[in-house]
């Protein structure tokens, strides 16, 4: 997501998505194997 949207837009998208979904939805997404926090961390370490 971050690479296809660009650095700032991708970071903004992930942050807004996490805030809007809430913990219950984030936990459900994590159960499916998508961890937005890890995606964000990986992106921050690469830049």
C-alpha positions as CSV (number, residue, x, y, z in Angstrom):
1,X,0.0,0.0,0.0
2,X,2.7,2.4,1.0
3,X,4.8,1.9,-2.1
4,X,1.9,2.1,-4.5
5,X,0.5,5.3,-2.9
6,X,3.8,7.0,-2.2
7,X,5.5,7.6,1.1
8,X,3.3,10.3,2.6
9,X,0.0,9.2,1.2
10,X,0.7,5.6,2.1
11,X,1.6,6.4,5.7
12,X,-1.4,8.7,6.0
13,X,-3.7,6.0,4.6
14,X,-2.5,3.4,7.1
15,X,-2.8,5.8,10.0
16,X,-6.3,6.9,9.0
17,X,-7.4,3.3,8.4
18,X,-6.2,2.2,11.9
19,X,-8.0,5.1,13.6
20,X,-11.3,4.6,11.7
21,X,-11.5,0.8,12.0
22,X,-11.0,0.5,15.8
23,X,-9.5,-2.4,17.7
24,X,-12.1,-5.0,17.1
25,X,-11.7,-4.7,13.3
26,X,-7.9,-4.5,13.5
27,X,-7.8,-7.7,15.5
28,X,-10.0,-9.4,12.9
29,X,-7.8,-8.2,10.1
30,X,-4.7,-9.5,12.0
31,X,-6.4,-12.9,12.3
32,X,-6.5,-13.0,8.5
33,X,-2.8,-12.4,8.5
34,X,-2.6,-8.6,7.8
35,X,-0.9,-6.6,10.5
36,X,-1.1,-2.9,9.8
37,X,1.2,-2.0,12.6
38,X,3.9,-4.3,11.2
39,X,3.5,-2.9,7.8
40,X,3.9,0.6,9.2
41,X,7.0,-0.5,11.3
42,X,8.6,-2.1,8.3
43,X,8.0,1.0,6.2
44,X,9.5,3.2,8.9
45,X,12.6,1.0,9.1
46,X,13.1,1.1,5.3
47,X,13.1,4.9,5.1
